[in-house]
Amino acid sequence: MSSDRKTQILQAANQSFATFGYKATTIDHVAKAANVGKGTIYNFFKNKEQLFQEIISNLLLEMKNQAESVIEDNKSLKENVHLALYELLQYRRRHQLMVQMVQEAKEMGTPAVQEALLNVEGLITGYLREKIENAVAAGDIRPCDPEMTAYMMLKLYTAFIIDWEERHEPLEERTILHLFDEYVFKGLSPS
C-alpha cells in the first residue's frame, strides 16, 4: 500500500513539475494532484528538493534504458553512438518534464533545475565515455581523451539536433549521421 502511495505521489509530482516547472510547483500542488495530504508526502520525502531529485533519478534511468534500447551489437561504434545520441536528444525534445526544465533553466536559471540538467548531461557523457573507452581498448578508434571526446560528441549532436533548428530547417537523421561521421570520426584533415 505504501509503495502504491509513493508511486502515486511521484506521478503527481512528475506531472506538476512538467506542467508548472520546478519553481512554481509546491507540495500543496502535488498533494492535491495525488489526492493525499501534505503529511503523506512528507512521510516519503523530506522536502520538494528530495522529491524532485527522485524524479530526476527515475528520469535518468529511463533515459539510459532508452539509449540501450537502440544499441545493436552488430553495428559500429559510430552507428551506435549516433543511434543513442539521436534517441536521447529526441527524448529530451518530446519528454514534457525535460522540455519544461530546459525552458526554466534558460528563463529563470533555477539552481535545482540547472543541477538536474547537468546530471542529465553527466549521464549522457558518462555513457558515451564508456563506449569510447571500450572502442579504444578494442582498437576500433585511436587513443583519445574519452571524457573530452564524449563531451564534444554530445555538444556537436546537440548543435545538430536542437540549436540548428532554432534558425534552420531540421536536419534529416541520415544527414546528421553523415555530418557526425565527417566531423568526428573522419575529422577535417584531408588525409
KEMARKE-747736 format. One line per field, with one value per residue (C-alpha): x, y, z; chain; residue in three letters. Coordinates in steps of 0.5 Angstrom, whole numbers, plus 500, padded with zeros to 3 digits. Each point is the difference from the previous one (the first is absolute). Layout:
REM KEMARKE-747736
xx X,...
yy Y,...
zz Z,...
cadena A,...
residuo ALA,...
REM end
This chain:
REM KEMARKE-747736
xx 500,505,504,494,499,507,499,494,504,506,495,496,507,502,494,500,508,499,494,502,507,504,500,492,499,498,499,493,499,503,496,493,502,502,494,504,501,507,502,499,505,505,500,504,503,504,498,499,507,500,494,503,506,497,496,507,503,494,501,507,499,494,505,505,495,498,508,501,493,503,507,502,506,501,500,507,501,499,493,498,503,495,494,501,501,495,495,502,499,494,497,503,495,494,500,496,504,506,497,498,507,504,495,500,508,500,495,501,506,497,506,497,498,507,502,495,502,508,498,497,506,504,496,501,507,502,496,504,507,499,498,506,505,497,502,507,501,498,504,494,502,506,502,497,497,494,497,501,498,493,499,502,495,494,501,501,494,496,502,498,493,498,504,500,492,500,502,499,496,501,506,498,502,505,503,501,504,504,502,502,504,503,502,501,502,504,502,501,507,501,503
yy 500,505,499,501,506,502,499,504,506,499,500,506,504,498,503,506,501,499,505,505,500,499,507,500,493,500,494,502,499,493,498,503,496,494,500,500,504,504,496,494,503,501,493,498,507,505,506,502,499,493,498,504,496,493,502,502,494,496,504,499,492,501,504,494,495,504,500,493,498,503,497,494,495,499,508,504,505,506,497,498,507,503,496,501,508,500,497,503,507,498,498,507,503,496,499,505,501,500,506,504,499,503,506,501,500,505,504,500,497,496,496,494,499,502,495,495,501,500,493,498,503,496,493,501,502,494,495,503,500,492,499,504,496,493,502,503,493,496,504,503,507,504,501,507,503,496,506,506,495,499,507,502,495,502,507,499,496,505,505,496,498,506,506,500,499,507,503,495,494,494,495,493,495,497,507,500,494,502,506,497,495,506,504,495,493,503,506,506,498,499,493
zz 500,502,493,496,504,499,492,500,503,495,495,502,501,494,496,505,498,493,500,504,501,506,503,499,503,507,505,500,493,500,506,496,494,503,505,506,506,500,506,496,495,506,502,494,498,505,495,493,498,502,496,494,501,500,494,496,502,497,494,499,501,495,495,501,498,494,498,501,496,494,500,496,501,492,499,500,506,495,499,507,502,495,502,507,500,495,504,507,496,497,507,503,495,501,507,504,506,496,496,506,503,494,500,507,500,495,502,508,501,506,503,501,493,498,504,497,493,502,503,493,496,505,499,492,500,505,496,494,503,502,493,497,506,497,493,501,504,494,495,497,501,501,507,503,506,501,504,496,494,503,502,493,497,504,498,493,500,504,495,494,503,505,498,493,500,503,494,494,498,504,497,498,504,495,499,507,500,494,503,506,496,497,506,505,497,494,502,496,498,492,501
cadena A,A,A,A,A,A,A,A,A,A,A,A,A,A,A,A,A,A,A,A,A,A,A,A,A,A,A,A,A,A,A,A,A,A,A,A,A,A,A,A,A,A,A,A,A,A,A,A,A,A,A,A,A,A,A,A,A,A,A,A,A,A,A,A,A,A,A,A,A,A,A,A,A,A,A,A,A,A,A,A,A,A,A,A,A,A,A,A,A,A,A,A,A,A,A,A,A,A,A,A,A,A,A,A,A,A,A,A,A,A,A,A,A,A,A,A,A,A,A,A,A,A,A,A,A,A,A,A,A,A,A,A,A,A,A,A,A,A,A,A,A,A,A,A,A,A,A,A,A,A,A,A,A,A,A,A,A,A,A,A,A,A,A,A,A,A,A,A,A,A,A,A,A,A,A,A,A,A,A,A,A,A,A,A,A,A,A,A,A,A,A
residuo MET,SER,SER,ASP,ARG,LYS,THR,GLN,ILE,LEU,GLN,ALA,ALA,ASN,GLN,SER,PHE,ALA,THR,PHE,GLY,TYR,LYS,ALA,THR,THR,ILE,ASP,HIS,VAL,ALA,LYS,ALA,ALA,ASN,VAL,GLY,LYS,GLY,THR,ILE,TYR,ASN,PHE,PHE,LYS,ASN,LYS,GLU,GLN,LEU,PHE,GLN,GLU,ILE,ILE,SER,ASN,LEU,LEU,LEU,GLU,MET,LYS,ASN,GLN,ALA,GLU,SER,VAL,ILE,GLU,ASP,ASN,LYS,SER,LEU,LYS,GLU,ASN,VAL,HIS,LEU,ALA,LEU,TYR,GLU,LEU,LEU,GLN,TYR,ARG,ARG,ARG,HIS,GLN,LEU,MET,VAL,GLN,MET,VAL,GLN,GLU,ALA,LYS,GLU,MET,GLY,THR,PRO,ALA,VAL,GLN,GLU,ALA,LEU,LEU,ASN,VAL,GLU,GLY,LEU,ILE,THR,GLY,TYR,LEU,ARG,GLU,LYS,ILE,GLU,ASN,ALA,VAL,ALA,ALA,GLY,ASP,ILE,ARG,PRO,CYS,ASP,PRO,GLU,MET,THR,ALA,TYR,MET,MET,LEU,LYS,LEU,TYR,THR,ALA,PHE,ILE,ILE,ASP,TRP,GLU,GLU,ARG,HIS,GLU,PRO,LEU,GLU,GLU,ARG,THR,ILE,LEU,HIS,LEU,PHE,ASP,GLU,TYR,VAL,PHE,LYS,GLY,LEU,SER,PRO,SER
REM end
